[in-house]
Amino acid sequence: MWKYTSYVRKGLSHEILGTDCQDRVVVCETPECIVAVLSDGLGSLENSAVAADVATRAVAEHFLSGKQTKEAISNPEGMEELTQNLIGIVQSQIGEKATELELSTGTMDCTLGFVCVYKLEGYAIIGRLGDSAVCIIKKEGSIVINDPSISANGTSAVLDEDAAQCLRIHICDLDAEDVQGFILSSDGLDDEVYMKGSR
């Protein structure tokens, strides 16, 4: 039986500088799946929290609207199609929200991480873009999918021209890999939860 929780808290650097926390989280469950999405706005951009809010909802709605079969994305063409669809939907919806609120998309952007667990079929689709991380908790040792370099001074984001190429998606066989759970984390927990650039 799968359980889940989510928690957003303003980090110490935000407290000290008096800036807003731009993390957004959406977690949804249906009889077939659990979808968890985390987005972290880019602090240097004024309206990144809006982009993060749109991105989390858009990705959750995409997975809830139709099953992504393991077979369909187990080949390079299927994986590329899913990647292009997700980035296209997120970019389109951020553009629509910018128009609605009369904002410039130049003031909006965010990172993205998600897990969609198909409870009955026993697999999960994991995705990550930017300097957030997805930790896969296994019975015998865990791994973290995060930036390959130690530095996160420059990070990929959903409105980048090459966002679809930078979005990393993995399929995880829950039983074969003995997966116990997942942790989605923004970059604020890199010292406490995982080592940046590690596996």
C-alpha positions, 0 to 999 in steps of 0.5 A, spaced: 500 500 500 502 506 497 502 512 502 504 519 501 505 526 504 508 533 501 511 539 505 513 546 503 517 550 507 520 557 506 528 555 507 533 559 511 536 563 505 529 565 504 527 567 511 534 571 511 533 575 505 525 576 506 524 572 499 518 568 498 518 560 497 517 559 490 516 551 491 509 548 488 507 541 489 501 537 487 500 530 489 493 526 486 491 519 487 486 515 483 485 507 483 490 506 478 496 511 480 499 516 484 502 522 481 507 527 485 509 533 481 514 538 484 516 545 481 521 550 484 521 557 481 527 560 479 528 565 484 532 570 480 525 571 476 519 575 479 513 571 477 517 564 477 512 562 483 506 562 477 510 558 472 511 553 478 504 553 480 502 552 472 507 546 471 505 542 477 498 542 475 499 541 468 504 535 469 499 532 474 493 533 469 497 530 463 498 523 467 491 523 470 488 524 463 491 518 460 495 512 462 502 512 459 503 505 458 510 502 459 511 499 453 509 505 449 515 509 452 520 503 453 523 505 446 526 511 444 521 514 440 515 513 445 520 516 450 521 522 446 514 523 444 512 523 452 518 528 453 516 533 447 508 532 450 510 534 457 514 540 455 509 542 450 504 542 455 507 546 460 510 551 456 503 552 452 500 553 459 505 558 462 504 562 456 497 562 456 497 564 464 502 569 462 497 572 457 491 572 462 495 575 468 499 580 463 505 578 465 512 577 461 514 570 460 521 573 461 519 573 468 517 566 469 521 559 469 521 553 474 525 546 474 520 540 474 520 533 478 515 528 478 513 521 479 507 517 476 506 510 480 502 505 476 500 501 482 496 495 479 502 494 473 508 495 478 512 501 475 513 508 475 515 514 470 520 518 473 522 525 470 527 531 472 529 537 469 533 542 473 537 542 479 531 539 483 532 531 485 528 525 485 531 520 490 529 512 489 529 509 495 530 501 495 531 496 500 538 495 498 541 502 497 538 508 494 539 512 488 538 519 486 537 522 479 539 529 479 544 534 476 551 530 474 555 536 476 557 538 483 555 546 481 548 548 480 549 555 478 546 554 472 540 550 471 535 547 466 528 550 466 522 548 463 522 555 458 529 553 455 529 552 448 532 545 449 528 543 455 525 537 452 532 535 451 534 536 458 528 533 461 530 526 463 525 520 464 526 514 467 522 507 467 522 504 474 520 496 475 518 497 482 518 489 484 524 488 480 528 494 483 525 493 490 523 500 490 520 502 497 518 509 495 520 516 492 522 523 495 522 529 490 526 534 493 528 541 491 535 544 491 534 546 498 535 539 501 541 537 497 545 537 503 540 533 508 537 528 503 542 527 497 549 529 495 549 533 488 552 530 482 551 523 486 548 516 484 
